[in-house]
Amino acid sequence: MKGLVTGISAVAALAMATSAQAVIVDGSIAGDGYGAARAVQTVETSFGDNQSELNAGYGFISGGKLHLAITGQVEANFNKLEIFIDAAAGGQSVFASAGNDGAGNMNGMVFDTAFTPETHIIVRNGNAGSDKFDLDFANLLTTAVTSQFSIFGASLTGTGTVAAGPATASAIEVGYDNSNVLGVGGGGGAAADQVAAAAVQTGLELVIDLADLGYLGGDIRVSAIVNNGDHGFASNQVLGGLPIGSSHLAGLSTTDFSGIAGDQFFVIPEPASMALLGLGGLAMLRRRA
C-alpha cells in the first residue's frame, strides 16, 4: 500500500501542482512571478565586476516544471557556471563527473551535508570562430549527458531550447541576458551589497521538466558556482553565499563545502498545493483501506 500511496500522490501532485504562471523565458525575472530571492550573494566577486558574478537565485515549481533563475552573468571566455540540483533520492555527497566537458577536474568535491545532487548542469559562452552559448545536462546517477551547442545561434544571448537527449526526455527552455551592470562589486571577499544584488533582474533562466530531475515531491535544492574554463579554478561566486572574506575557492576537487560555514545551496520549496494534495491522497486511500 505504501508504494501505491506514494505513486498516486506523486502523480497527482505533479499534474496539479501550483497553477502555471505566465513566464517569459528571456533571461529576465521581471514580471515572471519568481517572488523573493531564495539566496542573495554575500561576497563581492573575485572574477571581475560585471564579468562573472552571481547576484541571487530564484525558483519555483509549477506545471510539472522547475523554473530556475540566477541573476548576474558569466564572462564570455568559456568560464563555467556549474549548477547542481538535488531533486530526488540517492544523489552524490562527493562529486564524481559524468565524464563530460572535463568536469572530472572537480572530482572529489564534497557537498554540504544536506545537499546530494543527482543533476549537474554546465553553462558556458564565448567566441570560438563565432559567438556561442552552450549547455550540458548530466544525470550523475546514470552518467547520461544531454548537450546543446550554440543555443542562440551565433549569439551570446537570447532564448532557445536544449533538445531532448540521452539524459532528458523533454526540452529545456533557456534564456540568457548579460546586460547587468549593477549588483555586487569586484572587491573579492568584501561583503556584498545585498540590496543591490537583489535588485538585479537579468541573467540565466532555465525551465526543466521535473521528470528529468527524477522529482517525486518535496523541496528542490540548488547550488551554483562560477568556475574557470577547465573546471580547475573556481571563483568565490557561489549561491548560497560563502562567508565574508572568502576569495577564490581555487580547485574544487579539494573543496569541502560541509566544512564551510552556512549552506552553499538554496531551497526551492515544494508548492503548498503539492503537499496538500499528497496528504489528501493519503487520507483518501486510508479511508478506503
Sine and cosine of phi, psi and omega as CSV:
sin_phi,cos_phi,sin_psi,cos_psi,sin_omega,cos_omega
0.00,0.00,-0.63,0.78,-0.03,-1.00
-0.83,0.55,-0.71,0.71,0.01,-1.00
-0.89,0.46,-0.62,0.79,0.01,-1.00
-0.91,0.42,-0.70,0.72,0.02,-1.00
-0.86,0.50,-0.74,0.67,-0.02,-1.00
-0.87,0.49,-0.72,0.69,-0.04,-1.00
-0.89,0.45,-0.72,0.70,-0.04,-1.00
-0.91,0.41,-0.73,0.69,-0.04,-1.00
-0.90,0.43,-0.60,0.80,-0.02,-1.00
-0.92,0.38,-0.72,0.70,-0.01,-1.00
-0.90,0.44,-0.69,0.72,0.01,-1.00
-0.89,0.45,-0.66,0.75,-0.02,-1.00
-0.90,0.43,-0.69,0.73,0.00,-1.00
-0.90,0.44,-0.59,0.80,-0.05,-1.00
-0.97,0.25,-0.51,0.86,-0.16,-0.99
-0.85,-0.52,0.27,0.96,0.03,-1.00
-0.87,0.50,0.23,-0.97,-0.05,-1.00
-0.31,0.95,0.80,-0.60,-0.01,-1.00
-0.81,0.58,0.66,-0.75,-0.10,-1.00
-0.85,0.52,0.72,-0.69,0.02,-1.00
-0.99,-0.10,0.42,-0.91,0.00,-1.00
-0.98,0.21,0.98,-0.19,-0.05,-1.00
-0.90,-0.44,0.79,-0.62,0.13,-0.99
-0.98,-0.21,0.90,-0.43,-0.09,-1.00
-1.00,0.07,1.00,-0.02,-0.09,-1.00
-0.71,-0.71,0.16,0.99,-0.04,-1.00
1.00,0.08,0.17,0.98,0.09,-1.00
-0.78,-0.63,0.70,-0.72,-0.01,-1.00
-1.00,0.01,-0.07,1.00,-0.07,-1.00
-0.85,0.52,0.82,-0.57,0.07,-1.00
0.95,0.30,0.19,0.98,-0.10,-1.00
-0.99,-0.15,0.05,1.00,0.09,-1.00
0.97,0.23,0.37,0.93,0.01,-1.00
-0.95,0.33,-0.43,0.90,-0.03,-1.00
0.96,0.28,-0.39,-0.92,-0.05,-1.00
-0.92,0.38,0.45,-0.89,0.04,-1.00
-0.88,0.47,0.60,-0.80,0.10,-0.99
-0.99,0.12,-0.39,0.92,0.07,-1.00
-0.42,-0.91,0.60,-0.80,0.04,-1.00
-0.82,-0.58,0.65,-0.76,-0.07,-1.00
-0.86,0.52,0.64,-0.77,-0.05,-1.00
-0.97,-0.22,-0.41,0.91,-0.08,-1.00
-0.76,-0.65,0.51,-0.86,0.08,-1.00
-0.93,0.37,0.44,-0.90,-0.16,-0.99
-0.96,0.27,0.59,-0.81,0.09,-1.00
-0.99,-0.10,0.01,1.00,-0.04,-1.00
-0.91,-0.41,0.30,0.95,0.10,-1.00
0.96,-0.28,0.86,-0.51,0.02,-1.00
-0.85,0.52,0.78,-0.63,-0.01,-1.00
0.87,0.50,0.40,0.92,0.12,-0.99
-0.90,-0.43,-0.89,0.46,0.11,-0.99
-0.75,-0.67,0.98,-0.19,0.03,-1.00
-0.54,-0.84,0.61,-0.79,0.06,-1.00
-0.91,-0.41,0.94,-0.34,-0.10,-0.99
-1.00,0.08,-0.70,0.71,-0.02,-1.00
-0.32,-0.95,0.36,-0.93,0.04,-1.00
-0.88,-0.47,0.65,-0.76,-0.04,-1.00
-0.73,-0.69,0.38,-0.92,0.09,-1.00
-0.01,-1.00,0.41,-0.91,0.15,-0.99
-0.41,-0.91,0.32,-0.95,0.02,-1.00
-0.94,-0.35,0.80,-0.60,-0.05,-1.00
-0.34,-0.94,0.65,-0.76,0.11,-0.99
0.85,0.53,0.56,0.83,0.00,-1.00
0.97,0.23,0.27,0.96,-0.04,-1.00
-0.77,-0.64,0.48,-0.88,0.24,-0.97
-1.00,-0.09,0.85,-0.53,0.11,-0.99
-0.98,-0.20,0.89,-0.46,-0.09,-1.00
-0.80,-0.60,0.73,-0.68,0.05,-1.00
-0.71,-0.71,0.69,-0.72,0.08,-1.00
-0.79,-0.61,0.91,-0.42,-0.06,-1.00
-1.00,0.09,0.49,-0.87,-0.06,-1.00
0.84,-0.55,-0.57,-0.83,0.06,-1.00
-0.26,-0.96,0.29,-0.96,0.07,-1.00
-0.85,-0.52,0.77,-0.64,-0.11,-0.99
-0.81,0.58,0.63,-0.78,-0.06,-1.00
-0.99,0.13,0.80,0.60,0.07,-1.00
-0.79,-0.61,0.37,0.93,-0.03,-1.00
0.93,0.37,0.37,0.93,0.33,-0.94
-0.82,0.57,0.37,-0.93,-0.06,-1.00
-0.94,-0.33,0.64,-0.77,0.29,-0.96
-0.98,-0.21,0.94,-0.35,0.01,-1.00
-1.00,-0.03,0.86,-0.51,0.04,-1.00
-0.87,-0.48,0.81,-0.58,0.03,-1.00
-0.91,-0.42,0.69,-0.72,-0.06,-1.00
-0.81,-0.59,0.79,-0.61,0.05,-1.00
-0.93,-0.36,0.98,-0.18,-0.10,-1.00
-0.81,-0.59,0.02,1.00,-0.09,-1.00
-0.51,-0.86,-0.06,-1.00,0.02,-1.00
-1.00,0.02,0.45,-0.89,0.19,-0.98
1.00,0.07,0.40,0.92,0.00,-1.00
-0.99,0.16,-0.17,-0.99,-0.08,-1.00
-1.00,-0.02,0.68,-0.74,0.18,-0.98
-0.99,-0.12,-0.41,0.91,0.09,-1.00
-0.81,-0.58,0.79,-0.61,-0.13,-0.99
-0.92,0.39,0.73,-0.68,0.16,-0.99
-0.70,-0.72,0.90,-0.43,-0.14,-0.99
-0.89,0.46,0.47,-0.89,0.16,-0.99
-0.97,0.23,-0.08,1.00,0.08,-1.00
0.99,-0.15,0.11,0.99,-0.07,-1.00
-0.99,-0.16,0.55,-0.84,0.21,-0.98
0.85,0.53,0.42,0.91,0.02,-1.00
0.95,0.30,0.27,0.96,-0.04,-1.00
-0.92,0.40,-0.20,0.98,0.07,-1.00
-0.87,0.49,-0.28,0.96,0.07,-1.00
-0.90,0.43,-0.24,0.97,0.04,-1.00
-0.99,-0.15,-0.05,1.00,-0.04,-1.00
-0.81,0.59,0.73,-0.69,-0.02,-1.00
0.97,-0.25,-0.22,0.98,0.06,-1.00
-0.87,0.50,0.74,-0.68,-0.02,-1.00
-0.98,-0.18,0.81,-0.58,0.00,-1.00
-0.99,0.13,0.24,-0.97,0.13,-0.99
-0.81,0.58,0.49,-0.87,-0.08,-1.00
-0.84,0.54,-0.61,0.80,-0.05,-1.00
-1.00,-0.04,0.29,0.96,-0.09,-1.00
-0.74,-0.68,0.91,-0.42,-0.02,-1.00
-0.72,-0.69,0.99,0.10,-0.13,-0.99
-0.95,0.32,0.49,-0.87,0.12,-0.99
-0.94,-0.34,-0.25,0.97,-0.10,-1.00
-0.82,-0.58,0.66,-0.75,0.08,-1.00
-0.79,-0.62,0.87,-0.49,0.04,-1.00
-0.94,-0.35,0.73,-0.69,0.07,-1.00
-0.90,-0.44,0.82,-0.57,0.08,-1.00
-0.91,-0.42,0.71,-0.70,0.00,-1.00
-0.51,-0.86,0.48,-0.88,0.04,-1.00
-0.46,-0.89,0.46,-0.89,-0.02,-1.00
0.17,-0.99,-0.27,-0.96,-0.02,-1.00
-0.88,-0.48,0.86,-0.52,0.06,-1.00
-0.75,-0.66,0.96,0.27,-0.15,-0.99
1.00,0.01,-0.62,0.78,0.14,-0.99
-0.46,-0.89,0.26,-0.96,0.03,-1.00
-0.90,0.43,0.59,-0.81,0.01,-1.00
-0.43,-0.90,0.47,-0.88,0.03,-1.00
-0.74,-0.67,0.87,-0.50,-0.12,-0.99
-0.86,-0.51,0.38,-0.92,0.06,-1.00
-0.56,-0.83,0.68,-0.73,0.17,-0.99
-0.90,-0.43,0.67,-0.75,0.11,-0.99
-0.86,-0.50,0.92,-0.40,-0.05,-1.00
-0.92,-0.40,0.77,-0.64,0.17,-0.99
-1.00,0.06,0.94,-0.35,-0.09,-1.00
-0.95,0.30,-0.26,0.97,0.00,-1.00
-1.00,0.09,-0.58,0.82,-0.03,-1.00
-0.96,-0.27,-0.23,0.97,-0.09,-1.00
0.91,0.41,0.23,0.97,0.10,-0.99
-0.96,0.28,0.55,-0.84,-0.05,-1.00
-0.72,-0.70,0.74,-0.67,0.17,-0.98
-0.95,-0.31,0.78,-0.62,-0.02,-1.00
-0.79,-0.61,0.55,-0.84,0.10,-0.99
-0.65,-0.76,0.81,-0.59,-0.01,-1.00
-0.96,-0.27,0.50,-0.87,0.02,-1.00
0.77,0.64,0.82,0.58,-0.07,-1.00
-0.86,0.51,-0.58,0.81,-0.02,-1.00
-0.98,-0.21,0.39,0.92,-0.10,-1.00
0.95,0.31,-0.59,-0.80,-0.02,-1.00
-1.00,0.04,0.84,0.54,-0.03,-1.00
-0.56,-0.83,0.49,-0.87,0.03,-1.00
-1.00,0.06,-0.27,0.96,-0.06,-1.00
-0.72,-0.70,0.28,-0.96,0.05,-1.00
0.62,-0.78,-0.41,-0.91,0.05,-1.00
-0.75,-0.67,0.52,-0.85,-0.01,-1.00
-0.08,-1.00,-0.21,-0.98,-0.02,-1.00
-0.67,-0.74,0.45,-0.89,0.19,-0.98
-0.98,-0.18,0.90,-0.44,-0.06,-1.00
-0.91,0.41,0.46,-0.89,0.08,-1.00
-0.81,0.59,0.55,-0.84,-0.05,-1.00
-0.42,-0.91,-0.35,-0.94,-0.07,-1.00
-0.83,0.55,-0.52,0.86,-0.06,-1.00
-0.97,-0.23,-0.08,1.00,-0.10,-1.00
-0.64,-0.77,0.69,-0.72,0.05,-1.00
-1.00,-0.02,-0.28,0.96,-0.04,-1.00
-0.81,-0.59,0.38,-0.93,0.04,-1.00
-0.94,0.35,0.48,-0.88,0.11,-0.99
-0.96,-0.27,0.79,-0.61,0.07,-1.00
-1.00,0.10,0.66,-0.75,-0.07,-1.00
-0.72,-0.69,0.70,-0.72,0.16,-0.99
-0.68,-0.73,0.66,-0.75,0.00,-1.00
-0.61,-0.79,0.77,-0.64,0.02,-1.00
-0.73,-0.68,0.91,-0.41,-0.08,-1.00
-0.98,-0.22,0.45,0.89,-0.11,-0.99
-0.99,0.14,-0.03,1.00,-0.04,-1.00
-0.85,0.53,0.74,-0.68,0.14,-0.99
-0.78,-0.63,0.23,0.97,-0.05,-1.00
-0.93,-0.37,-0.58,-0.82,0.11,-0.99
0.96,0.28,-0.51,-0.86,-0.08,-1.00
-0.95,0.30,0.42,-0.91,0.06,-1.00
-1.00,0.03,-0.16,-0.99,-0.07,-1.00
-0.95,-0.30,0.58,0.81,-0.07,-1.00
-1.00,-0.02,0.44,0.90,0.04,-1.00
0.91,0.41,-0.83,-0.56,-0.09,-1.00
-1.00,0.08,0.12,0.99,0.04,-1.00
-0.87,0.49,0.45,-0.89,0.00,-1.00
-0.88,0.48,0.74,-0.67,0.01,-1.00
-0.97,0.24,0.48,-0.88,0.18,-0.98
-0.99,0.17,0.99,-0.17,-0.12,-0.99
-0.95,0.31,-0.42,0.91,0.09,-1.00
-0.91,0.40,-0.69,0.72,0.04,-1.00
-0.91,0.41,-0.64,0.77,0.00,-1.00
-0.89,0.45,-0.67,0.74,-0.02,-1.00
-0.95,0.31,-0.28,0.96,-0.01,-1.00
-0.99,0.13,-0.27,0.96,-0.01,-1.00
-0.94,0.34,0.71,-0.70,-0.08,-1.00
-0.88,-0.47,-0.01,1.00,-0.05,-1.00
-0.88,-0.47,0.41,-0.91,-0.01,-1.00
0.36,-0.93,-0.73,-0.68,-0.05,-1.00
-0.97,-0.25,0.70,-0.72,0.15,-0.99
-0.83,-0.56,0.67,-0.74,0.08,-1.00
-0.73,-0.68,0.60,-0.80,0.16,-0.99
-0.81,-0.58,0.89,-0.46,-0.14,-0.99
-0.83,-0.56,0.72,-0.70,0.05,-1.00
-0.90,0.43,0.74,-0.67,-0.04,-1.00
-0.88,0.48,-0.54,0.84,0.00,-1.00
-0.89,0.45,-0.55,0.84,0.01,-1.00
-0.95,0.30,-0.24,0.97,0.09,-1.00
-0.99,-0.11,-0.05,1.00,-0.04,-1.00
0.96,0.29,0.37,0.93,-0.15,-0.99
-0.98,0.21,0.73,-0.68,0.07,-1.00
-0.79,-0.62,0.16,0.99,0.00,-1.00
0.73,-0.68,0.26,-0.97,0.01,-1.00
1.00,-0.05,-0.04,-1.00,0.03,-1.00
-0.96,0.28,0.40,-0.92,0.11,-0.99
-0.92,-0.40,0.71,-0.70,0.03,-1.00
-0.94,-0.34,0.62,-0.78,-0.07,-1.00
-0.71,-0.71,0.66,-0.75,0.14,-0.99
-0.79,-0.61,0.65,-0.76,0.01,-1.00
-0.75,-0.67,0.69,-0.73,-0.07,-1.00
-0.64,-0.77,0.71,-0.70,0.14,-0.99
-1.00,0.01,0.83,-0.56,-0.06,-1.00
-0.83,-0.55,0.17,-0.99,0.01,-1.00
-1.00,0.06,-0.11,-0.99,-0.17,-0.99
-0.90,0.43,-0.49,0.87,-0.01,-1.00
-0.95,-0.32,0.33,0.94,0.01,-1.00
0.90,0.45,0.36,0.93,-0.14,-0.99
-0.93,-0.36,-0.06,1.00,-0.03,-1.00
-0.49,-0.87,0.98,-0.18,-0.12,-0.99
-1.00,-0.01,0.48,-0.88,0.07,-1.00
-0.99,0.14,-0.19,-0.98,0.12,-0.99
-0.99,-0.17,0.18,0.98,-0.01,-1.00
-1.00,0.04,0.99,-0.15,-0.06,-1.00
-0.73,-0.68,0.61,-0.79,0.14,-0.99
-0.79,-0.62,0.83,-0.55,-0.05,1.00
-0.86,0.50,0.28,-0.96,-0.19,-0.98
-0.97,0.24,0.30,-0.95,0.07,-1.00
-1.00,0.04,0.28,-0.96,0.05,-1.00
-0.88,0.47,0.50,-0.86,0.07,-1.00
-0.81,0.58,0.68,-0.74,-0.02,-1.00
0.99,-0.14,-0.12,0.99,-0.03,-1.00
-0.97,0.25,0.77,-0.63,0.11,-0.99
-0.97,-0.24,-0.49,-0.87,-0.01,-1.00
-0.79,0.62,0.64,-0.77,0.19,-0.98
-0.98,0.22,-0.41,0.91,-0.04,-1.00
0.90,0.43,-0.73,-0.68,-0.11,-0.99
-0.95,0.32,0.89,-0.46,-0.01,-1.00
-0.94,0.33,-0.33,0.95,-0.01,-1.00
-0.89,0.46,-0.36,0.93,0.01,-1.00
-0.93,-0.38,0.21,0.98,-0.01,-1.00
-1.00,-0.02,0.73,-0.69,0.04,-1.00
-0.87,-0.48,0.99,-0.13,-0.04,-1.00
-0.92,0.39,-0.39,0.92,0.01,-1.00
-0.93,0.38,-0.31,0.95,0.02,-1.00
-0.99,-0.16,0.08,1.00,0.01,-1.00
-0.97,-0.23,0.71,-0.70,-0.04,-1.00
-0.85,0.53,0.61,-0.79,0.02,-1.00
0.99,0.11,0.04,-1.00,0.03,-1.00
-0.98,-0.20,0.82,-0.58,0.06,-1.00
-1.00,-0.08,0.69,0.72,0.11,-0.99
-0.45,-0.89,0.24,-0.97,0.10,-1.00
-0.76,-0.65,0.32,-0.95,-0.15,-0.99
-0.93,-0.37,0.77,-0.63,0.14,-0.99
-0.96,-0.27,0.93,-0.36,-0.17,-0.99
-0.96,0.29,0.48,-0.88,0.15,-0.99
-0.88,0.47,0.71,-0.70,0.03,-1.00
-0.86,0.51,0.60,-0.80,0.00,-1.00
-0.84,0.55,-0.58,0.81,-0.01,-1.00
-0.90,0.43,-0.54,0.84,0.03,-1.00
-0.93,0.37,-0.74,0.67,-0.03,-1.00
-0.89,0.45,-0.70,0.72,0.01,-1.00
-0.90,0.43,-0.64,0.77,0.02,-1.00
-0.90,0.44,-0.65,0.76,0.03,-1.00
-0.89,0.46,-0.68,0.73,0.03,-1.00
-0.92,0.40,-0.63,0.78,0.02,-1.00
-0.90,0.44,-0.67,0.74,0.03,-1.00
-0.89,0.45,-0.63,0.78,0.01,-1.00
-0.91,0.42,-0.70,0.72,-0.02,-1.00
-0.89,0.45,-0.66,0.75,-0.02,-1.00
-0.89,0.45,-0.69,0.73,-0.01,-1.00
-0.93,0.37,-0.57,0.82,0.04,-1.00
-0.91,0.41,-0.63,0.78,0.01,-1.00
-0.90,0.43,-0.53,0.85,-0.03,-1.00
-0.99,0.12,-0.32,0.95,-0.08,-1.00
-0.93,0.36,0.00,0.00,0.00,0.00
